[in-house]
């Protein structure tokens, strides 16, 4: 019997325009039983830490960074894992995790396989080194799946339970005690969610720091000041609106995102993107609309 015929795959592909990223979520069934859920997510913009808490009884999990780094904490163990490393979390354990601070984006895999496989039975959570060649194999196998999510292209990945079981037997990497700065993440959320541009004083007051200490702490994590970060975020928002086909006059669009001086806005925009807003609008066709959702939240139930 052709083994590929026993598998079926449902794929959801979404784009994340603000993060210049996209994700592929593969829900795999075998003989009508859920086999696992595989997430392949890529973010091409600067990413800053924002963690979330997870617990799932149905899945054993492996988190594998392909580019950039990913932070994981289970009980007293925490580590920022990098390419060549993986974090393994047996089902039923509560853990906290998230993309760590990455100046050029991140690309990572979240491999959830049914506990019925017994991949991490009686295994301790933590970080491990991947065997030689494993990262290249995963890259190639997921590239095939992105090209066409067919059962035959999935067959190389059908050994994932055995692969996770094998790496689960490796010595644990020590905890490095790392924790990307949650206060900076809070400021980032405030900047992104604010309807108006917040001053440094307002941001500092909301997190209980002086403007001086917030500026120094924020720059230490991101490499830029809160106001420069906010400006870049608003410019990205205008760029996305132009790509999505906004018909607003440029002055109105700029004002909507907090730029009231059109001449100054044009100069900032060209400095960041290398072209004028008008040329950006003319040369970039509207992006295909996609229903945005957080793939990881959908599968962690």
Secondary structure, DSSP 4 states (H G I P E B T S, - for coil): --GGGGEEEEEEEEEEGGGTEEEEEEEEEETTEEEEEEEEEEE-S-B----EEE--SSEEEEEEEEESEEEEEETTEEEEEETTEEEEE-TT--EEEEE--BTT-EEEEEEEEEGGG-TTTT---EEEEPPTTHHHHHHHHHHHHHH---HHHHGGGGGHHHHHHHHHTSPPBPP------HHHHHHHHHHHH-SSPPPHHHHHHHHT--HHHHHHHHHHHHSS-HHHHHHHHHHHHHHHHHHTT--S-HHHHHHHTT---HHHHHHHHHHHHSS-HHHHHHHSPPPPP-----HHHHH--
